[in-house]
Amino acid sequence: MIVAMTSEQMRSYERHASEVCGVPALLLMENAGRGAAALIAERMANATGPAVIVCGKGNNGGDGFVVARHLEAVGLATVVFLLGNRDDVAGDARTNLAALRGLGIEVIELHGELLALREALDTASVVVDALFGTGLGRAIEGLAREVVELLNGGVRPVIALDLPSGIDATTGRVHGVAVRAALTLTFGQLKTGLLQGEGVRHAGDLRVIGLGLPDAAVLDSVAFTAEAIDAGDALIQRGWRAPDLHKYKAGSVLVVAGSPGKTGAALLAATAALRSGAGLVTVASWPEVVRALDGRVLEVMTTALEPAALEASVERALQRCSAVAIGPGLGLDEAAREVVEQVVIGWSGPVIVDADALTCFAGRPRELRTARGPRVLTPHAGELARLLGVSASDVERDRFGAAARAAAETGAVVVFKGPYSVVAHPGGALRFLDGAEPLLATAGSGDVLAGVLAALVAASPERLELDAIFELVCAGVFVHFAAARVWREQLTIDGRVPERGLLAGDLIEALPRALANL
């Protein structure tokens, strides 16, 4: 079980492990450093130069001292720097510094002159940042700032221990300046600051290094912000298909989407629903959109929303459907708004509210509480900001808090899309996607997600309560993410990994494999 914790929650986690469970803090530091050293050693398998480890005077520096000792123990060269005086190092970090010196491993103090560090960085195979950990609450200035800028200006990849120095462990804000890491090895649990704000860009790839603690022994007794969605959760929610299943039992999805120039949004959502297992999918849209789609679709059905008889045509479309996805490319004119109000507020079944349908409720989130059935909102930062009446930068600064607020105010399950997407239950539960996938930054990716979620919700044989929908939505978010990884793996040749080029249609084609991989 992986969770996300604030700085204060992480301190409580470690304090409980030491004071209640009886695991000494010194042992926690040892476990963290040993785990990090093992991964760094893998990176140095063909190294010709040393690991340059730059340590601070606190516990993060202590982690760096442990890493140095373990790398030396397996025959890998290290050059260890300390920002400041040895005599100022205290606690468990001092114990590990003494161990290095006792073993004859030199630790070079950094004061006003950084020539030795510059020279070491030129010959390094890898650079390890162990300057400042979760306790940093002030701006990095003076010599420390110069050291961070020197690390950022080097050509070698930087591996950060616990979090990149200068990043706030809770908010992801930069304290003056921060290390830009290629890889962050965070200890015990993920920190919320690594999953939002500037922390996402500065952390690079993320790996969690365990502290040698059974999660249940500690997490049952301390608070955390959110729990990661994993493949096991998704597998349970996907379920197995009965041999006598037919298309009506597999779920009927209505996609209310599309407008002139945006027919693709409707088609992407509909096809994604089919690829995710829906037995029947119908697109309801404006007459000119339906005419355009009828020449392109085979498996998807269509029905027209007639402006002259709007309410009646919507009611006809809603008959016999199990779930609705509404909003992709639908438009924001008066007719579109009438359709959104009728479906989102008036229909009693589950509705995935996306894109233009979300924008129809900008500044009035509490009206969604009047909806007759369960609702799932899938905003990106701009849409969530409009819904809550704040700026996009406001919601990005606290992604967990913004998602929780939106869920509480609307009474809906909220999927705040983006790196490490957050799923919020109106009752307060938070989940997050344990991964960031830049390949998903492509037009139509959100339309695909809406179709995936509608298909999973529609497949349920009985009326779903909000708790069950929350679990299905978490599974759908994971499957959508996994489909991008499937495409990446299929196009990786001789270790060359594609970083761009995924189209939303490619994502749809990868959905069955992503589901099968569960």
Secondary structure, 3 states (H helix, E strand, C coil): CCEEECHHHHHHHHHHHHHCCCCCHHHHHHHHHHHHHHHHHHHCCCCCCCEEEEECCCHHHHHHHHHHHHHHHCCCCEEEEEECCHHHCCHHHHHHHHHHHHCCCCEEEECCCCHHHHHHHHHCCEEEEECCCCCCCCCCCHHHHHHHHHHHHCCCCEEEECCCCCECCCCCCECCCCCCCCEEEEECCEEHHHCCCHHHHHHCEEEEECCCCCHHHHHCCCCCCEEEECHHHHHHHHCCCCCCCCCCCCCEEEEECCCCCCHHHHHHHHHHHHHCCCCEEEEEECHHHHHHHHCCCCCCEEEECCHHHHHHHHHHHHCCCCEEEECCCCCCCHHHHHHHHHHHHHCCCCEEECHHHHHCCCCCHHHHHHCCCCEEECCCHHHHHHHHCCCHHHHHHCHHHHHHHHHHHHCCEEEECCCCCEEECCCCCEEEECCCCHHHCCCCHHHHHHHHHHHHHHCCCCCCCHHHHHHHHHHHHHHHHHHHHHHHHHHCECCECCCCCCCHHHHHHHHHHHHHHC
